[in-house]
Amino acid sequence: MLGLIGKKLGQTRIYDAKGVMTSVTIVLAGPNRVLQCKTQQSDGYNAVQLGFDDQKEQRLTKPLLGHIKKQNGVAVKKIMEFRDFTKDVKPGDVVGVGLFAPGDYIDAIGVTKGRGFEGVVARHGFRGGDSTHGAKGWHRRGGAIGQRLFPGTVMRGMRMPGHLGQVRRTTQNLQVLQVREEENIILIRGAIPGSEGDYVVIRESKKRPKGWKPHADRPENKKAETKKK
Amino acid sequence: MNQAILDKIESEQYRKTPANFCVGDSVRVHTKVVEGDKERIQIFSGVVIGRRGHGLNEMFTVRRISYGEGVERVFPLHSPRVEKVEVEREGSVRRAKLTYLRKRLGKGATLVKEKETKLSPKAKAKA
């Protein structure tokens, strides 16, 4: 499983080859520093520890700095682990947006915007009441939460007002539209969780759409090769 | 820095040949239309009755009378499907949005007062 830590920069729109306007999210994803490679023998599982967002060494705690220095790394703000990394890397390596190619499908993981205490209409999509037809003071309420003397209690899991947002969420199967290695930027179709400036994780999608092929095996890329020959 | 990157990505998509026209101008908009696997140019001509938005999001509205029925089309200024915008006739208007044309009937609905170009006495003499 390939993955990167990135930073959401914002959303805009671009015209694709057909001249169709598409909304894109711009993510700064790199350089990601490989800080540690965990293996089955030494740690009991295979994983790669990546770090993103370089910073001054004085800002880190000494134990963390020691860990980074031991592996020939650079001081970073955000550290994350990716299980079963499919690319061969060793500590000290730098990986970037080059892991992905246009047309790939990715999952974006981030922390959604916090909305605070919200009612049932915003939080659970309840219909609320009529705004007219004589309705008075019963517009955004949730209605009854129980039955009668039997069962005499509110069922567990009853949807009610409360805190909304600021939770880790994954948006699956987003398409990569452009990869700009020199700027460490990746353009992803559609929206991803989180506000601008938040850390996000970009990883290979777990559930790819039917008929998906890796970049090199796609018919349009194959054709170009045969033509060259 | 973030805004700089966003601006850069947006500005890359600005049209290569700038379209210079104003509200009130009579224009011919050349649009690319894809039919099957063929591409051809379709022309929509009328009066520009408004421009809105800025940067990549700028749109303009063209109004024409087609078979007695008013038709308005909104084009994204920077769309690659808008091949070019030809100015047929410059108009002289005092508003940014010409919504008042919608109420007009007949000739008044299709034409805006022509722009009076200030010519130097020499140029006038030539004309």
Chai-1 contact restraints between the chains, C-beta under 6 A:
chainA,res_idxA,chainB,res_idxB,connection_type,confidence,min_distance_angstrom,max_distance_angstrom,comment,restraint_id
A,L9,B,N2,contact,1.0,0.0,6.0,A-B,restraint_1
A,L9,B,I5,contact,1.0,0.0,6.0,A-B,restraint_2
A,G10,B,N2,contact,1.0,0.0,6.0,A-B,restraint_3
A,G10,B,L6,contact,1.0,0.0,6.0,A-B,restraint_4
A,T12,B,L6,contact,1.0,0.0,6.0,A-B,restraint_5
A,T12,B,E10,contact,1.0,0.0,6.0,A-B,restraint_6
A,Y15,B,Q13,contact,1.0,0.0,6.0,A-B,restraint_7
A,Y15,B,P80,contact,1.0,0.0,6.0,A-B,restraint_8
A,G19,B,P80,contact,1.0,0.0,6.0,A-B,restraint_9
A,G19,B,R81,contact,1.0,0.0,6.0,A-B,restraint_10
